[in-house]
Amino acid sequence: MNTQQHASSKVAALIDEFRTLALRHQSALASGRSDAANRAARQAFVCVDELSALGADAMLSLRILLADESPAVRSWAASQVWSVAPMEAVAVMQELARSGEGLVRFGAMEFLRQRGISLAGS
């Protein structure tokens, strides 16, 4: 395996792990297990740090999760790609703020509010 293939497989593994942790975080929140949710969040942020250390292209690879079937995964991914793909992140957060449920919807609404972005599409 050459260096580029190794980096590509590392990025893919980090994205898979990030997705798993986002789902674990959501599940723990839904069942009131805040310690488990916090642990999953910290681990997800480690994945993001590792992707960031690999460069902008690695971070952009998280965009694949913007179309994930899980609203929680889409929310987590959008919040992390905001710095490298803001228009895509905003579009996902606007959709989640309009049609999401519970904490995912609330989180999307707060994400947009904190950035002064309207709920309606641009």
C-alpha positions as CSV (number, residue, x, y, z in Angstrom):
1,M,0.0,0.0,0.0
2,N,1.5,3.4,-1.0
3,T,1.4,6.5,1.1
4,Q,-1.6,8.0,-0.7
5,Q,-3.7,4.8,-0.3
6,H,-2.7,4.6,3.4
7,A,-3.9,8.2,3.9
8,S,-7.1,7.5,2.0
9,S,-7.9,4.4,4.1
10,K,-7.1,6.3,7.3
11,V,-9.5,9.0,6.3
12,A,-12.2,6.5,5.5
13,A,-11.7,4.8,8.9
14,L,-11.9,8.1,10.7
15,I,-15.1,9.0,8.9
16,D,-16.6,5.6,9.8
17,E,-15.6,6.1,13.4
18,F,-17.0,9.6,13.4
19,R,-20.3,8.3,12.1
20,T,-20.4,5.6,14.7
21,L,-19.6,8.1,17.5
22,A,-22.3,10.5,16.3
23,L,-24.9,7.7,16.5
24,R,-23.6,6.6,19.9
25,H,-23.8,10.2,21.1
26,Q,-27.4,10.5,19.9
27,S,-28.4,7.2,21.4
28,A,-26.8,8.0,24.8
29,L,-28.6,11.4,24.9
30,A,-31.9,9.8,24.0
31,S,-31.6,7.4,26.9
32,G,-30.4,10.0,29.4
33,R,-26.8,8.7,29.7
34,S,-24.9,12.0,29.7
35,D,-21.6,10.4,30.6
36,A,-21.7,8.1,27.6
37,A,-22.9,11.0,25.4
38,N,-20.0,13.2,26.6
39,R,-17.5,10.3,26.0
40,A,-18.8,9.8,22.5
41,A,-18.6,13.5,21.8
42,R,-15.0,13.7,23.0
43,Q,-14.0,10.8,20.9
44,A,-15.7,12.3,17.8
45,F,-13.7,15.5,18.3
46,V,-10.6,13.4,18.4
47,C,-11.6,12.0,15.0
48,V,-12.1,15.6,13.7
49,D,-8.7,16.7,15.1
50,E,-7.0,13.7,13.3
51,L,-8.8,14.6,10.0
52,S,-7.8,18.2,10.4
53,A,-4.2,17.2,10.9
54,L,-4.4,15.3,7.6
55,G,-5.4,18.5,5.8
56,A,-8.3,20.3,4.2
57,D,-9.1,17.5,1.8
58,A,-9.5,15.0,4.7
59,M,-11.9,17.4,6.4
60,L,-13.8,17.9,3.2
61,S,-14.3,14.1,3.1
62,L,-16.7,14.5,6.0
63,R,-19.1,16.0,3.5
64,I,-20.2,12.5,2.6
65,L,-22.0,12.3,5.9
66,L,-24.1,15.4,5.1
67,A,-26.3,13.0,3.1
68,D,-26.4,10.2,5.8
69,E,-29.7,8.7,6.7
70,S,-29.4,9.7,10.3
71,P,-30.3,13.3,11.1
72,A,-27.9,13.2,14.1
73,V,-25.0,12.2,11.8
74,R,-25.9,15.0,9.3
75,S,-26.0,17.5,12.2
76,W,-22.6,16.4,13.6
77,A,-21.0,16.4,10.1
78,A,-22.4,19.8,9.2
79,S,-21.1,21.4,12.4
80,Q,-17.6,20.0,11.7
81,V,-17.4,20.9,8.0
82,W,-18.7,24.5,8.6
83,S,-15.1,25.9,8.4
84,V,-14.3,24.2,5.1
85,A,-17.7,23.9,3.4
86,P,-20.0,26.5,4.9
87,M,-22.7,26.6,2.3
88,E,-23.2,22.9,2.4
89,A,-23.2,22.9,6.2
90,V,-25.7,25.7,6.4
91,A,-28.1,24.0,3.9
92,V,-28.1,20.8,6.0
93,M,-28.6,22.8,9.2
94,Q,-31.5,24.7,7.7
95,E,-33.1,21.5,6.6
96,L,-32.7,20.0,10.0
97,A,-34.0,23.1,11.7
98,R,-37.1,22.9,9.6
99,S,-37.8,19.2,9.6
100,G,-35.6,17.6,12.3
101,E,-36.9,16.5,15.7
102,G,-35.9,17.0,19.3
103,L,-32.3,17.8,20.1
104,V,-31.2,17.5,16.5
105,R,-33.7,20.2,15.5
106,F,-32.8,22.4,18.5
107,G,-29.1,22.0,17.8
108,A,-29.5,23.0,14.1
109,M,-31.6,26.0,15.1
110,E,-28.9,27.1,17.6
111,F,-26.1,26.6,15.1
112,L,-27.9,28.9,12.7
113,R,-28.9,31.5,15.3
114,Q,-25.3,31.7,16.7
115,R,-24.1,32.5,13.2
116,G,-26.9,35.0,12.4
117,I,-28.2,32.8,9.6
118,S,-31.9,32.6,8.8
119,L,-33.9,29.4,8.9
120,A,-35.1,30.0,5.3
121,G,-32.8,29.0,2.5
122,S,-30.7,31.8,0.9
